[in-house]
Amino acid sequence: MGIAGRPYGARRAAAGALLVASLGVAGCGAAGQDDTAQGDTAQASAKQRDTGAARGEQGMVGPKAPGAAGSADGKAGTGSGTGTGTGKPAPVATAQIIRTASLTVEAADVPEALAKTRTAAKGAGGYVGDESTDRDGEGRERSRVELRVPPEAYDGLLDRLSRLGTLKKRQVSATDVTDQVVDTGSRIASQQASVARVRALMDKATTISDIVTLESELSRRQSELESLQARLKSLKEQTGMATVTLVLHEPDAAADDEETSFGDALSGGWDAFTAGVRWLLVAVGAALPFLAAGALLYALWRVLRGRFPKRTRSSAVAPASPEQFPAETAREGDGPGDR
């Protein structure tokens, strides 16, 4: 029994040792798995930190990139909004304005004021145009002068002229003709292209009839082109230089009565003629209803008059009186006894 107990105890001890060993191995395996899991977790955390750092960098760069893109878009939008397809800014038409002014100044010394006016005009880069000087019925001097100056010197010249004496009248006007200048320039370009096309056709023409027809068309288009060019030149001359009309007169001088020219007289006569014709037409128009009514009544009277029978003379002839035929009466009065 003792011998049998020993082996049983040894077996229990061996079993306990195996159990402890297996538990130790299991513990080591679990620790290894824990270490592996912790390593994986650490790696995942590192990856998340790297991803977070990358996102952080993107977050820092992100606001700049859209801003840069926005600025680029803004630049592109500005270029497309104010420029052409090539990125160059579109040409903006400069305002074309016709400036005119009229001043009336009372000066004690008209010749001196006139000399200062010429100096002021030349100093402003302009020139003196038409000029006239006369005296009224009492010998007081009057002068009228037209000045042409650049638009940038226009206001300054008006101020200088206003200080020549006592300003009596000032009238300033500005007319914007930008649309007319642009339109005329565009029409000139189109007409030039049209003339070039007709000339190209003339070079290819082979018959006399075609040449004659093309020459006539070329002459017409060339005339239109020259008319447009003359109009554009006139507009540029009017806008390139402002016009100032200055009237100088001594104190108590009579108004500047301009002499009537032939053109003025002709214009006045034509105005009177057209006014007379207009009043004549008005009078005819006012009398026309009455004339129409009178004509209608006359036609009605003619129609009704034709329908009534005409009055005929009586067939019976009144007996003649004895005084008309005295001889015959005497013969009839003789009796048989008289015979």
Summary of the structure (lengths in Angstrom):
residues: 339
radius of gyration: 60.0
end to end distance: 245.7
largest distance: 246.8
contacts: 766
relative contact order: 0.09
helix: 65%
strand: 14%
